[in-house]
Amino acid sequence: MQEIAIVEVQVGEPPFALGAVAVVMPQGITVTAYSPAHAHLGATAQAIPRPEPGRTATVSILAVPCHRDEIPAREIAAALATRFDVPVAASAGLHVDAATEDDIHQLLDVTQQLIKKLIERIERIRRATWANEEQVVAVDSSGKPVRPISRHLAHQGDGILHQAFMIFLLQRTEHEPQLLLCRRSRSKRLWGGVLADTCSGHPLPGEELAAAAVRRLKEETGIELGSQDVSMLGHVVYQEDYGDGSCEHEWCAVFAAEYDQADVAIRSSRGSGAMNGLPVNTDEIEEVIPVKLHEIPGYLCGDPEPLAPWTLAALSDPQIQKALETFVYS
C-alpha cells in the first residue's frame, strides 16, 4: 500500500507571500493555499481530469460570499488535476490589505509560482512512490537490452530481469576516505527507510547507464557530474523478494565518483534538505551516513544495521570490493 505524503511549499515575499499544504494520495490530491499573515478559507474548487488528451480538467467551485478566492482555487485545482490525471480539491484563502487591481494581479502571478512549485514537489513524490508510469529496460542474462517494460510489471511476482545502477560517492577527509551511504525515504515503494548506496535507479529506454547514474545523482543529491566523472566498478545480478508480491530482479551496474565537498557545501545552502554537505532531495533521501571502508564488513553482517539488497550484493562481491579499493586508493 502506498503511503500518503504531505507537501508544504512557500513562495513570494510579503505582502504577496503564499503558502500551501498538499496531501498527495495514490488516487487524488488535496491542497490548501493561504496567505501566511491572513490564513482563511475563501473558496474550494474540485477538478476532475478529462479522458481526452490535452483537455483541461473540469472544475466545480464553492465560494464564500464577498471573497475572490475562487480564481486561485480554480487555477490550482485545474493545473494539478490536468498534470497528474487525478481528482484534485483545492481550497484557497489569499489576502492583501486594501488590495488594488494591480495587487490582485500580482497575487495571481504569485499563485502561478505556487502551482509550479507544487507540481515540482508532487512530481518528485510520485516518482519515489511509483505513482507515475516510467518504463525500465528488460535485459538478458548478459545485460543486453531486450525491450522496454513498465516499472510495475518488472517488479511483480518473481520480477523480470532489468537494467539498474547504483553509485557510491567518495568523500576524502584528512584521516580516511569514506563512502556516503543514504537512507532511502520511507515513502519509497520498496525498501523505504533502509540504508543503501548514495543513489540508485533505472536507466530510461535508450539511456546510457553512466548518463542515467549522473542524472539520478543530481536529482537525489544535488551533485552535478558528467558521465566522464564516474567510474564503473563492475556489475551484480541479484533477485530479492520484498514480501508483498513485489520483487527486485536486476542486472545492476556499480559506479563510484568523488566530489569536492567545499564546492558542494556552498551550493547546498540553496536547499533546506542539506545533509552532510549534500543538498539532498528529501523525498528520496532521509539521511546521509559517512562510512569508512574498514566499517563496511560490519554492515555486510548487519552491524550496525542491514543494507538494501542491491547494496549488500555489490559490497559483498570480491571483484567490486577490489575495484572499489583501487578507485579509493589510486
PAZAPA-4460 file (N, C-alpha, C; in steps of 0.05 Angstrom, whole numbers, plus 32768, in hexadecimal, padded with zeros to 4 digits):
% residues 330
    n_x    n_y    n_z   ca_x   ca_y   ca_z    c_x    c_y    c_z   seq   type   mol
   8011   7FE8   8000   8000   8000   8000   8012   8019   8000     1      M     A
   800C   802C   7FEE   801B   8044   7FED   8014   8057   8003     2      Q     A
   8028   8065   800E   8023   8077   8024   8018   8092   8019     3      E     A
   800A   80A0   802B   8001   80BB   8025   8018   80CE   802C     4      I     A
   801E   80E1   801A   8034   80F4   801F   8028   8110   8023     5      A     A
   8035   811F   8034   802D   813B   8039   8043   814D   802F     6      I     A
   803B   8161   801F   804E   8174   8012   8047   8190   801D     7      V     A
   805C   819E   8025   8059   81BA   802D   806B   81CB   801C     8      E     A
   8061   81E0   8010   8071   81F2   8000   806A   820F   8006     9      V     A
   807D   8221   8001   8079   823E   8005   8087   824C   7FEE    10      Q     A
   807A   8262   7FE5   8085   8272   7FCF   807F   8290   7FD5    11      V     A
   808D   82A2   7FC7   8088   82BE   7FC9   8091   82CB   7FE2    12      G     A
   808F   82E6   7FE2   8097   82F6   7FF9   807F   8307   8002    13      E     A
   807E   830D   801C   8067   831D   8027   8065   8338   8017    14      P     A
   804E   8341   8012   8034   8337   801B   8028   8322   8008    15      P     A
   8038   8318   7FF5   802D   8305   7FE1   8037   82E9   7FE6    16      F     A
   8042   82E4   7FFE   804C   82C9   8004   8034   82B6   8006    17      A     A
   8038   829E   7FFB   8024   8289   7FFC   8030   826F   8005    18      L     A
   801F   825F   8012   8027   8244   801A   8012   8230   8012    19      G     A
   8019   8217   8012   8006   8202   800B   800E   81E8   8018    20      A     A
   7FFA   81D9   8020   7FFE   81BE   802B   7FEE   81AB   8019    21      V     A
   7FFB   8197   800E   7FEE   8184   7FFC   7FF0   8168   8008    22      A     A
   7FDB   8159   8007   7FDA   813D   800F   7FD9   812D   7FF5    23      V     A
   7FEE   811E   7FF0   7FF0   810E   7FD7   7FEA   80F1   7FDC    24      V     A
   7FD4   80E8   7FD0   7FCA   80CD   7FD3   7FCE   80BE   7FB9    25      M     A
   7FCD   80A4   7FB9   7FD1   8095   7F9F   7FBC   809D   7F8A    26      P     A
   7FA3   80A4   7F93   7F8E   80A9   7F7F   7F82   80C5   7F83    27      Q     A
   7F91   80D8   7F8E   7F86   80F3   7F91   7F98   8105   7FA0    28      G     A
   7F93   811F   7F9F   7FA3   8133   7FAC   7F91   8148   7FB8    29      I     A
   7F96   8150   7FD1   7F89   8167   7FDD   7F9D   817D   7FE2    30      T     A
   7F96   8196   7FDF   7FA8   81AD   7FE3   7F99   81C3   7FF3    31      V     A
   7FA7   81CE   8006   7F9E   81E6   8013   7FB3   81FC   800F    32      T     A
   7FAB   8211   8001   7FBD   8228   7FFB   7FB4   8240   800C    33      A     A
   7FC8   824F   8016   7FC1   8264   8029   7FD6   827A   8029    34      Y     A
   7FCD   8291   8033   7FE0   82A7   8039   7FE8   82A3   8056    35      S     A
   8002   82A0   805C   800A   829A   8078   8000   82AD   808D    36      P     A
   7FFF   82C7   8086   7FF7   82DB   809A   7FD8   82DD   809D    37      A     A
   7FC9   82D1   808A   7FAC   82D4   808A   7F9F   82BA   8081    38      H     A
   7FA7   82A4   808D   7F9C   828A   8084   7F7E   8288   8089    39      A     A
   7F70   8280   8075   7F53   827D   8077   7F4A   826B   8060    40      H     A
   7F30   8264   8060   7F25   8254   804A   7F11   8265   803A    41      L     A
   7F18   826A   8021   7F07   827B   8010   7EF9   826C   7FFA    42      G     A
   7F04   8256   7FF1   7EF7   8247   7FDB   7F04   822B   7FDA    43      A     A
   7EF4   8218   7FD0   7EFE   81FD   7FCB   7EF6   81F5   7FAF    44      T     A
   7F09   81EA   7FA0   7F05   81E1   7F85   7F0B   81C3   7F83    45      A     A
   7EFB   81B5   7F75   7F00   8198   7F6F   7F04   8195   7F52    46      Q     A
   7F1A   8189   7F4A   7F20   8185   7F2D   7F21   8167   7F27    47      A     A
   7F14   815F   7F11   7F13   8144   7F08   7F20   8142   7EED    48      I     A
   7F36   8132   7EEA   7F43   8131   7ED0   7F31   8126   7EBA    49      P     A
   7F34   8130   7EA2   7F24   8126   7E8C   7F33   810F   7E7E    50      R     A
   7F25   80FD   7E72   7F32   80E6   7E65   7F40   80ED   7E4B    51      P     A
   7F37   8103   7E3E   7F43   810B   7E24   7F5E   8117   7E29    52      E     A
   7F73   810E   7E1A   7F8E   8119   7E1D   7F8E   8137   7E17    53      P     A
   7F9D   8146   7E28   7FA1   8162   7E23   7F8A   8174   7E2C    54      G     A
   7F75   8168   7E38   7F5F   8178   7E41   7F63   8180   7E5F    55      R     A
   7F5D   8199   7E65   7F5F   81A2   7E81   7F49   8195   7E92    56      T     A
   7F4F   8190   7EAB   7F3C   8183   7EBD   7F23   8194   7EC1    57      A     A
   7F0D   8186   7EC6   7EF3   8193   7ECC   7EF3   819C   7EEA    58      T     A
   7EEB   81B4   7EEF   7EED   81BF   7F0A   7ED1   81C9   7F14    59      V     A
   7ECB   81C2   7F2D   7EB4   81CC   7F3B   7EBE   81DC   7F53    60      S     A
   7EAF   81F2   7F5A   7EB9   8205   7F6F   7EA3   820A   7F83    61      I     A
   7EAB   820B   7F9C   7E9A   8214   7FB2   7EA8   822B   7FC0    62      L     A
   7E9D   8244   7FBF   7EAB   825B   7FC9   7E9C   8267   7FE1    63      A     A
   7EAB   8272   7FF3   7E9F   8281   800A   7E98   829D   7FFF    64      V     A
   7E80   82A7   8005   7E78   82C2   7FFC   7E8C   82D8   8003    65      P     A
   7E8E   82EB   7FF1   7EA0   8302   7FF5   7EBE   82FC   7FF4    66      C     A
   7EC5   82E4   7FE9   7EE1   82DD   7FE5   7EE6   82D9   7FC8    67      H     A
   7EFF   82DB   7FC0   7F07   82D8   7FA4   7F1B   82C1   7FA0    68      R     A
   7F1A   82AE   7FB3   7F2D   8299   7FB3   7F26   8282   7F9F    69      D     A
   7F0F   8285   7F92   7F08   8270   7F7F   7F1B   826E   7F67    70      E     A
   7F28   8285   7F61   7F3B   8285   7F4A   7F54   8275   7F50    71      I     A
   7F63   827A   7F66   7F7A   826A   7F6C   7F73   824D   7F72    72      P     A
   7F5C   8248   7F7F   7F54   822D   7F85   7F50   821D   7F6B    73      A     A
   7F42   822A   7F58   7F3D   821D   7F3E   7F58   8217   7F30    74      R     A
   7F69   822B   7F30   7F83   8228   7F21   7F93   8211   7F2D    75      E     A
   7F95   8210   7F47   7FA4   81FB   7F54   7F98   81DF   7F4E    76      I     A
   7F7E   81DD   7F52   7F71   81C3   7F4E   7F74   81B9   7F31    77      A     A
   7F6E   81CB   7F1E   7F6F   81C4   7F02   7F8B   81BC   7EF9    78      A     A
   7F9F   81CB   7F02   7FBB   81C6   7EFA   7FC4   81AB   7F04    79      A     A
   7FBF   81A5   7F1D   7FC8   818B   7F29   7FB9   8173   7F1E    80      L     A
   7F9F   8176   7F1B   7F8F   8160   7F10   7F96   815A   7EF3    81      A     A
   7F9B   816F   7EE3   7FA3   816A   7EC8   7FBF   815E   7EC6    82      T     A
   7FD1   8167   7ED7   7FED   815D   7ED6   7FEF   8140   7EDF    83      R     A
   7FE1   8139   7EF5   7FE5   811F   7F01   7FCE   810B   7EFC    84      F     A
   7FB9   8115   7EEE   7FA3   8103   7EE6   7F96   80F5   7EFE    85      D     A
   7F92   8105   7F13   7F83   80FB   7F2B   7F71   8111   7F34    86      V     A
   7F5B   810B   7F43   7F4A   8120   7F4E   7F5A   8131   7F62    87      P     A
   7F54   814B   7F62   7F62   815D   7F74   7F4D   8170   7F81    88      V     A
   7F4F   8173   7F9B   7F3F   8187   7FAA   7F52   819C   7FB4    89      A     A
   7F4D   81B5   7FAD   7F5F   81CB   7FB5   7F4E   81E0   7FC3    90      A     A
   7F57   81E7   7FDC   7F4A   81FD   7FEB   7F5E   8214   7FEC    91      S     A
   7F54   822C   7FE9   7F65   8244   7FE9   7F5A   8259   7FFB    92      A     A
   7F6D   8267   8009   7F67   827E   801A   7F7D   8292   8018    93      G     A
   7F7D   82A3   8003   7F93   82B5   7FFE   7F8A   82D2   8005    94      L     A
   7F9C   82E2   800F   7F94   82FC   8019   7FAB   8310   8017    95      H     A
   7FA5   8329   800E   7FB6   8340   800F   7FA6   8357   8019    96      V     A
   7FAF   8365   802E   7F9F   837B   8039   7F9B   8391   8023    97      D     A
   7F81   839A   8022   7F7A   83B0   8010   7F84   83AB   7FF4    98      A     A
   7F80   8393   7FEA   7F8C   838B   7FD1   7F81   839B   7FB9    99      A     A
   7F92   83A4   7FA8   7F8B   83B1   7F8F   7F8A   839C   7F79   100      T     A
   7F81   83A4   7F62   7F80   8391   7F4B   7F9C   8387   7F45   101      E     A
   7FB0   8399   7F46   7FCB   8390   7F41   7FD5   837C   7F56   102      D     A
   7FCC   8380   7F6F   7FD4   836E   7F84   7FC8   8352   7F7F   103      D     A
   7FAF   8352   7F76   7FA2   8338   7F70   7FB0   832A   7F59   104      I     A
   7FB8   8339   7F45   7FC6   832C   7F2E   7FE1   8321   7F38   105      H     A
   7FEE   8330   7F49   8008   8326   7F54   8004   830D   7F64   106      Q     A
   7FEF   830C   7F74   7FE9   82F5   7F84   7FE3   82DD   7F73   107      L     A
   7FD5   82E1   7F5C   7FD0   82CB   7F4A   7FEA   82C2   7F3C   108      L     A
   7FFC   82D4   7F37   8016   82CD   7F2C   8026   82BB   7F40   109      D     A
   8025   82C2   7F59   8032   82B2   7F6E   8024   8297   7F70   110      V     A
   800A   8296   7F6C   7FFB   827D   7F6C   8006   826A   7F57   111      T     A
   800E   8275   7F40   801A   8264   7F2B   8035   8259   7F34   112      Q     A
   8044   8269   7F43   805D   825F   7F4E   8058   8248   7F62   113      Q     A
   8042   824C   7F71   803B   8237   7F85   8033   821D   7F77   114      L     A
   8024   8220   7F61   801D   8208   7F51   8035   81FA   7F47   115      I     A
   8048   8209   7F3C   8061   81FE   7F31   8070   81EE   7F46   116      K     A
   8072   81FA   7F5E   8081   81ED   7F73   8073   81D4   7F7D   117      K     A
   8058   81D5   7F7F   8049   81BE   7F87   804D   81A7   7F73   118      L     A
   804C   81AE   7F59   8050   8199   7F45   806B   818C   7F47   119      I     A
   8080   819D   7F4C   809B   8192   7F4F   809D   817E   7F66   120      E     A
   8092   8186   7F7D   8093   8175   7F95   8082   815C   7F91   121      R     A
   806B   815E   7F86   8059   8147   7F83   8065   8134   7F6F   122      I     A
   8071   813E   7F5A   807E   812C   7F46   8094   811C   7F54   123      E     A
   80A3   8128   7F65   80B9   8119   7F74   80AD   8103   7F85   124      R     A
   8097   8109   7F92   808A   80F5   7FA4   807E   80DF   7F93   125      I     A
   8071   80E5   7F7D   8065   80D1   7F6D   807A   80BE   7F60   126      R     A
   8091   80CA   7F5A   80A6   80B9   7F50   80B0   80A5   7F65   127      R     A
   80B4   80B0   7F7D   80BF   809F   7F93   80AB   808A   7F9B   128      A     A
   8091   808F   7F98   807D   807B   7FA0   8072   806B   7F89   129      T     A
   807E   806F   7F71   8076   8061   7F59   8059   8068   7F50   130      W     A
   8051   8080   7F55   8036   8088   7F4C   8036   8090   7F2F   131      A     A
   804E   8094   7F23   8050   809A   7F07   8054   8081   7EF6   132      N     A
   8056   8083   7EDD   8057   806C   7ECB   8072   8068   7EBD   133      E     A
   8087   806A   7ECC   80A2   8066   7EC0   80A6   804A   7EB5   134      E     A
   80B6   8048   7EA1   80BE   802E   7E96   80DB   8028   7E9E   135      Q     A
   80E1   800E   7EA0   80FC   8005   7EA4   8103   7FF3   7E8D   136      V     A
   811C   7FEA   7E8C   8126   7FDA   7E75   812B   7FBD   7E7E   137      V     A
   811B   7FAB   7E73   8120   7F8E   7E78   8139   7F86   7E69   138      A     A
   8149   7F74   7E76   8162   7F6B   7E6A   8164   7F4D   7E6B   139      V     A
   8177   7F41   7E5B   817C   7F25   7E5E   8191   7F21   7E73   140      D     A
   819A   7F08   7E77   81AC   7F02   7E8D   81C7   7F10   7E8A   141      S     A
   81CE   7F18   7E72   81E8   7F26   7E6E   81E5   7F44   7E71   142      S     A
   81CD   7F4E   7E76   81C9   7F6A   7E79   81C1   7F78   7E60   143      G     A
   81BE   7F69   7E4A   81B7   7F75   7E30   8199   7F7D   7E30   144      K     A
   8193   7F96   7E29   8177   7F9F   7E29   8165   7F8E   7E16   145      P     A
   814D   7F88   7E20   813A   7F78   7E11   8123   7F8A   7E08   146      V     A
   8116   7F97   7E1B   80FF   7FA8   7E14   80F8   7FB9   7E2C   147      R     A
   80EB   7FD0   7E27   80E0   7FE0   7E3E   80C7   7FD2   7E49   148      P     A
   80C5   7FD4   7E64   80AD   7FC9   7E72   80A5   7FDD   7E88   149      I     A
   808D   7FDB   7E91   8085   7FED   7EA7   8093   7FE6   7EC0   150      S     A
   8099   7FFA   7ED0   80A7   7FF6   7EEA   8096   7FE4   7EFC   151      R     A
   807C   7FE7   7EFC   806B   7FD6   7F0D   806D   7FB9   7F04   152      H     A
   806C   7FB4   7EEA   806E   7F98   7EE1   8089   7F8C   7EE7   153      L     A
   809E   7F9B   7EE5   80B9   7F91   7EEB   80BC   7F88   7F07   154      A     A
   80AC   7F93   7F1A   80B0   7F8C   7F36   8099   7F7B   7F41   155      H     A
   8088   7F70   7F30   8073   7F5E   7F3A   807C   7F41   7F3B   156      Q     A
   8070   7F32   7F4D   8076   7F16   7F4F   8093   7F10   7F55   157      G     A
   80A0   7F00   7F44   80BC   7EFA   7F47   80CE   7F10   7F3A   158      D     A
   80C1   7F24   7F2E   80D1   7F39   7F21   80DB   7F32   7F06   159      G     A
   80DE   7F45   7EF4   80EA   7F41   7EDA   8105   7F4E   7EDA   160      I     A
   811A   7F40   7ED2   8135   7F4A   7ED3   8137   7F64   7EC2   161      L     A
   8140   7F7A   7ECF   8141   7F93   7EC1   815A   7FA3   7ECA   162      H     A
   8160   7FB7   7EBA   8178   7FC8   7EBF   8173   7FDA   7ED8   163      Q     A
   8189   7FDD   7EE7   8189   7FF0   7EFD   81A5   7FFA   7F01   164      A     A
   81A9   800C   7F14   81C3   8016   7F1B   81C3   801F   7F37   165      F     A
   81DA   8021   7F43   81DE   802E   7F5D   81F9   803D   7F5B   166      M     A
   81FB   8051   7F6C   8214   8061   7F6C   821B   8067   7F89   167      I     A
   8235   8065   7F8F   8240   806C   7FA9   8250   8085   7FA6   168      F     A
   8249   8099   7FB6   8259   80B2   7FB7   826F   80AE   7FCC   169      L     A
   8287   80B6   7FC4   829E   80B4   7FD6   82A4   80D0   7FE1   170      L     A
   82A7   80D2   7FFB   82AE   80EB   8008   82CA   80E7   8014   171      Q     A
   82DD   80F8   800C   82F8   80F6   8016   82FA   8109   802E   172      R     A
   8305   80FF   8044   8308   810F   805C   8326   810F   8064   173      T     A
   832D   811D   8079   8349   811F   8081   8353   8104   808C   174      E     A
   8341   80F3   8095   8349   80DB   80A2   8345   80C2   8090   175      H     A
   832D   80BD   8087   8328   80A5   8077   8311   80AA   8064   176      E     A
   8313   80A0   804B   82FD   80A4   8038   82E4   8095   8043   177      P     A
   82CD   80A0   803C   82B4   8093   8044   829F   8094   802E   178      Q     A
   828E   8080   802E   8278   8080   801B   8260   808D   8028   179      L     A
   8250   809A   8018   8237   80A6   8022   8220   8094   801B   180      L     A
   8216   8086   8030   81FF   8075   802D   81E6   8085   8034   181      L     A
   81D0   8080   8026   81B8   8090   802A   81A1   807E   8032   182      C     A
   8192   8088   8047   817A   8079   804F   8163   8082   803C   183      R     A
   8157   806E   8030   8141   8074   801E   8129   807F   802C   184      R     A
   811C   8092   801F   8104   809E   802B   80EF   8088   8031   185      S     A
   80E1   808B   8047   80CC   8077   804E   80B5   8077   803B   186      R     A
   80B3   808C   802A   809E   808C   8015   80A5   807B   7FFD   187      S     A
   80BD   8070   7FFC   80C5   8060   7FE5   80B4   8046   7FE4   188      K     A
   80AE   803E   7FCB   809D   8027   7FC7   80A9   800D   7FD2   189      R     A
   80C3   800A   7FCF   80D1   7FF2   7FD8   80E9   7FFA   7FEA   190      L     A
   80EC   7FEC   8000   8102   7FEF   8013   8104   800D   801C   191      W     A
   80ED   8019   8022   80ED   8033   802D   80F9   8033   8049   192      G     A
   8109   8047   8050   8115   8049   806A   812E   8038   806E   193      G     A
   8137   802A   8059   814D   8018   805B   8166   8026   8050   194      V     A
   817D   8020   805D   8197   802C   8055   81A0   801F   803B   195      L     A
   81AA   8030   8028   81B3   8026   800E   81CB   8036   8005   196      A     A
   81D2   8032   7FEC   81E7   8042   7FDF   81DF   805F   7FDE   197      D     A
   81EF   8070   7FD2   81E9   808D   7FD1   81D0   8091   7FC0   198      T     A
   81CE   8083   7FAA   81B7   8088   7F97   81B5   806F   7F86   199      C     A
   819C   8068   7F7F   8197   8051   7F6D   817E   8057   7F5C   200      S     A
   817B   8047   7F47   8163   804B   7F37   8165   803B   7F1D   201      G     A
   8154   8042   7F0A   8153   8034   7EF0   8158   8047   7ED9   202      H     A
   8167   803F   7EC5   816A   8050   7EAD   814F   8050   7E9E   203      P     A
   814A   8065   7E90   8133   8067   7E7F   8139   8058   7E65   204      L     A
   8125   804E   7E56   812B   8041   7E3D   813C   8052   7E2B   205      P     A
   8152   8047   7E21   8165   8055   7E10   817A   8065   7E1F   206      G     A
   8179   8067   7E39   818B   8077   7E48   81A3   8067   7E51   207      E     A
   81BB   8072   7E4E   81D3   8064   7E57   81D3   8062   7E76   208      E     A
   81E0   804D   7E80   81E0   8049   7E9D   81EE   805F   7EAC   209      L     A
   8205   8068   7EA2   8213   807E   7EB0   8203   8098   7EAF   210      A     A
   81F6   809D   7E99   81E6   80B5   7E97   81CF   80B4   7EAA   211      A     A
   81C3   809C   7EAD   81AD   8099   7EC0   81B6   809D   7EDC   212      A     A
   81CE   8093   7EE2   81D9   8095   7EFD   81DD   80B2   7F05   213      A     A
   81E9   80C2   7EF3   81EE   80DE   7EFA   81D4   80EE   7EFB   214      V     A
   81C0   80E6   7EEA   81A6   80F4   7EEA   8199   80F0   7F05   215      R     A
   8198   80D7   7F0F   818B   80D2   7F28   819B   80DD   7F40   216      R     A
   81B5   80DD   7F3D   81C6   80E9   7F52   81BF   8106   7F56   217      L     A
   81BB   8115   7F41   81B4   8131   7F43   8198   8133   7F4F   218      K     A
   8185   8123   7F46   8169   8124   7F4F   8167   811E   7F6D   219      E     A
   8177   810B   7F76   8174   8103   7F92   8187   8112   7FA5   220      E     A
   819F   8119   7F9D   81B2   8124   7FAF   81BA   8141   7FA9   221      T     A
   81B4   814A   7F91   81BC   8165   7F89   81D8   8167   7F7D   222      G     A
   81E6   8150   7F7C   8201   814F   7F71   8200   814E   7F53   223      I     A
   820E   8161   7F46   820E   8162   7F28   8229   8157   7F1E   224      E     A
   8228   8140   7F11   8240   8134   7F06   823A   812D   7EE9   225      L     A
   824F   8129   7ED9   824C   811F   7EBE   8251   8101   7EBD   226      G     A
   8248   80F4   7EA7   824D   80D7   7EA5   826A   80D0   7EA7   227      S     A
   827C   80E2   7E9F   8298   80DD   7EA0   82A3   80DE   7EBD   228      Q     A
   8293   80E8   7ED0   829C   80EB   7EEB   8296   80D2   7EFD   229      D     A
   8287   80BF   7EF1   8281   80A7   7F01   8290   808F   7EF6   230      V     A
   8298   807D   7F08   82A7   8065   7F00   8296   804D   7F05   231      S     A
   8294   803B   7EF1   8285   8023   7EF4   8296   800E   7F01   232      M     A
   828D   8003   7F18   829C   7FEF   7F27   8295   7FD3   7F1E   233      L     A
   827F   7FCF   7F10   8276   7FB5   7F08   8258   7FB4   7F09   234      G     A
   824D   7F9C   7F0C   8230   7F99   7F0F   822A   7F81   7F20   235      H     A
   8211   7F80   7F2B   8207   7F69   7F39   81EC   7F62   7F2F   236      V     A
   81E5   7F49   7F31   81CA   7F40   7F2A   81BE   7F34   7F44   237      V     A
   81A7   7F3D   7F4B   819B   7F33   7F64   817C   7F32   7F61   238      Y     A
   8170   7F22   7F72   8153   7F20   7F73   814B   7F1F   7F90   239      Q     A
   8138   7F30   7F98   8130   7F32   7FB4   8112   7F37   7FB6   240      E     A
   8105   7F25   7FC5   80E8   7F27   7FC9   80E2   7F3B   7FDF   241      D     A
   80D1   7F4F   7FDA   80CA   7F63   7FEE   80B6   7F59   8002   242      Y     A
   80A6   7F45   7FFA   8093   7F39   800D   8077   7F42   800B   243      G     A
   8071   7F54   7FF7   8056   7F5D   7FF4   804C   7F59   7FD7   244      D     A
   8059   7F45   7FCA   8052   7F40   7FAE   8065   7F4F   7F9B   245      G     A
   8077   7F5E   7FA6   808B   7F6D   7F96   80A6   7F60   7F99   246      S     A
   80B7   7F64   7F84   80D1   7F58   7F84   80E4   7F69   7F74   247      C     A
   80FD   7F6B   7F7E   8113   7F77   7F6E   8122   7F61   7F60   248      E     A
   8126   7F64   7F45   8135   7F51   7F36   8145   7F62   7F22   249      H     A
   815E   7F68   7F28   816C   7F7D   7F19   8188   7F74   7F10   250      E     A
   818F   7F7D   7EF8   81AB   7F7E   7EEF   81B4   7F9A   7EF5   251      W     A
   81C5   7F9D   7F09   81C9   7FB7   7F15   81E7   7FC0   7F12   252      C     A
   81EB   7FD5   7F03   8206   7FE0   7F00   820D   7FF0   7F19   253      A     A
   8227   7FEE   7F20   8230   7FFB   7F39   8245   8010   7F31   254      V     A
   823F   8029   7F3A   8251   803F   7F34   825C   804C   7F4D   255      F     A
   8272   805A   7F4B   827D   806A   7F61   8285   8085   7F56   256      A     A
   8284   8099   7F67   828C   80B4   7F60   8294   80C3   7F79   257      A     A
   82A5   80D7   7F77   82AB   80E8   7F8D   82A4   8105   7F87   258      E     A
   82A2   8115   7F9B   829A   8131   7F97   82A9   8143   7FA9   259      Y     A
   82A8   815D   7FA2   82B5   8172   7FB2   82A2   817B   7FC7   260      D     A
   82A7   8174   7FE0   8294   817A   7FF6   8290   8198   7FFA   261      Q     A
   82A6   81A7   7FF7   82A4   81C4   7FFB   8290   81D1   7FE6   262      A     A
   8293   81C8   7FCD   8281   81D2   7FB8   8264   81CB   7FBE   263      D     A
   8260   81B2   7FC7   8245   81A9   7FCD   8239   81B8   7FE4   264      V     A
   824A   81BE   7FF9   8240   81CC   8010   8235   81E7   8009   265      A     A
   8243   81F4   7FF6   8239   820F   7FED   821E   820C   7FDF   266      I     A
   821B   81F9   7FCD   8203   81F6   7FBE   81EC   81EB   7FCF   267      R     A
   81F2   81DD   7FE4   81DD   81D1   7FF5   81CD   81E5   8004   268      S     A
   81D7   81FD   8006   81C8   8212   8015   81AE   8219   8008   269      S     A
   81AA   8210   7FEF   8191   8217   7FE1   8179   8206   7FEA   270      R     A
   817E   81F0   7FF9   8168   81DF   8000   8168   81D8   801D   271      G     A
   8150   81D5   8029   814E   81CF   8045   8154   81B1   804B   272      S     A
   8157   81A1   8035   815C   8185   8039   817A   817E   803A   273      G     A
   818B   8191   8040   81A8   818B   8040   81AF   8177   8056   274      A     A
   81BD   8162   804E   81C6   814D   8061   81E3   8146   805A   275      M     A
   81F4   8149   806E   8210   8142   806B   821C   8151   8052   276      N     A
   8214   816A   804E   821E   8179   8038   8210   8175   801E   277      G     A
   81FC   8163   801D   81EE   815D   8004   81D2   816A   8004   278      L     A
   81CB   8179   7FEF   81B0   8184   7FEE   819C   8170   7FE4   279      P     A
   8195   815D   7FF5   8187   8145   7FEC   8169   814B   7FE7   280      V     A
   815E   813A   7FD7   8141   8139   7FD2   8135   8128   7FE8   281      N     A
   8127   8135   7FFB   811D   8127   8013   8105   8115   800D   282      T     A
   80FB   8117   7FF4   80E6   8103   7FEC   80F3   80E9   7FE4   283      D     A
   810E   80E9   7FE0   811C   80D1   7FD9   812F   80C7   7FEF   284      E     A
   813B   80DA   7FFE   814F   80D3   8012   8147   80DE   802D   285      I     A
   814A   80CD   8041   8142   80D4   805C   815A   80DB   806D   286      E     A
   8171   80CF   8067   8189   80D3   8077   81A2   80CC   8067   287      E     A
   81B8   80DA   806C   81D2   80D4   805F   81E5   80CC   8075   288      V     A
   81F1   80B4   8072   8203   80A9   8086   821E   80A4   807A   289      I     A
   8234   80B2   8083   824F   80AB   8079   8258   8091   8086   290      P     A
   8263   807F   8075   826C   8065   807F   8289   8061   8075   291      V     A
   829B   805D   8088   82B7   8057   8081   82B9   803B   8076   292      K     A
   82CD   8037   8065   82D0   801D   8058   82D3   8006   806B   293      L     A
   82E1   800B   8081   82E5   7FF5   8094   82CB   7FEE   80A3   294      H     A
   82B7   7FFF   80A1   829D   7FF9   80AE   828A   7FE9   809C   295      E     A
   8291   7FE6   8083   827F   7FD9   8070   827A   7FBB   8078   296      I     A
   828E   7FAC   8080   8289   7F90   8087   8273   7F8D   809D   297      P     A
   8272   7FA0   80B0   825E   7F9F   80C4   8242   7FA2   80B8   298      G     A
   823F   7FB6   80A6   8225   7FBA   8098   821D   7FA1   8088   299      Y     A
   8231   7F93   807C   822A   7F7B   806D   821F   7F65   807F   300      L     A
   8224   7F67   8099   8219   7F54   80AC   8201   7F5F   80BB   301      C     A
   81F8   7F76   80B2   81E0   7F82   80BF   81E7   7F93   80D8   302      G     A
   8200   7F9A   80DC   8208   7FA9   80F3   8215   7FC3   80EA   303      D     A
   820A   7FDA   80F0   81F5   7FDF   8104   81D8   7FDC   80F9   304      P     A
   81D5   7FD8   80DE   81BB   7FD5   80D3   81BE   7FC8   80B7   305      E     A
   81A9   7FBB   80AD   81AB   7FAE   8093   81AA   7FC2   807C   306      P     A
   81B4   7FB9   8065   81B4   7FCA   804E   819E   7FC0   803A   307      L     A
   8197   7FD2   8028   8185   7FCA   8012   8191   7FB3   8002   308      A     A
   8181   7FA1   7FF8   818D   7F88   7FEC   81A0   7F8D   7FD5   309      P     A
   819B   7FA2   7FC4   81AE   7FA7   7FAE   81C8   7FB2   7FB8   310      W     A
   81C7   7FC2   7FCD   81E0   7FCD   7FD9   81EF   7FB7   7FE6   311      T     A
   81E1   7FA5   7FF4   81EE   7F8E   8001   81FB   7F7C   7FEB   312      L     A
   81ED   7F78   7FD5   81F8   7F67   7FC0   8212   7F73   7FB4   313      A     A
   8212   7F8D   7FB0   8229   7F9B   7FA4   8241   7F9A   7FB7   314      A     A
   823D   7FA2   7FD0   8253   7FA4   7FE3   825D   7F89   7FEC   315      L     A
   824D   7F74   7FE7   8256   7F58   7FED   8265   7F4B   7FD6   316      S     A
   8264   7F57   7FBF   8270   7F4B   7FA7   828E   7F50   7FA7   317      D     A
   829F   7F3B   7FA6   82BC   7F3E   7FA7   82C7   7F51   7F92   318      P     A
   82BD   7F4F   7F79   82C7   7F5F   7F64   82BF   7F7D   7F68   319      Q     A
   82A7   7F82   7F72   829F   7F9D   7F78   82B0   7FA8   7F8F   320      I     A
   82B5   7F97   7FA4   82C6   7FA0   7FBA   82E1   7FA8   7FB1   321      Q     A
   82ED   7F98   7F9F   8308   7F9E   7F95   8308   7FB8   7F85   322      K     A
   82F4   7FBB   7F73   82F2   7FD2   7F62   82ED   7FEC   7F73   323      A     A
   82DE   7FE9   7F89   82D9   8000   7F9A   82F2   8008   7FA9   324      L     A
   8301   7FF5   7FB2   831A   7FFB   7FC0   832E   8009   7FAD   325      E     A
   832F   7FFF   7F94   8340   800C   7F80   8338   8028   7F7B   326      T     A
   831D   802D   7F79   8313   8048   7F74   831A   805A   7F8B   327      F     A
   8317   8050   7FA3   831B   8061   7FBB   8338   8068   7FBE   328      V     A
   834A   8055   7FBA   8366   8059   7FC1   8378   805F   7FA9   329      Y     A
   836C   8061   7F91   837D   8066   7F7A   8385   8084   7F79   330      S     A
***
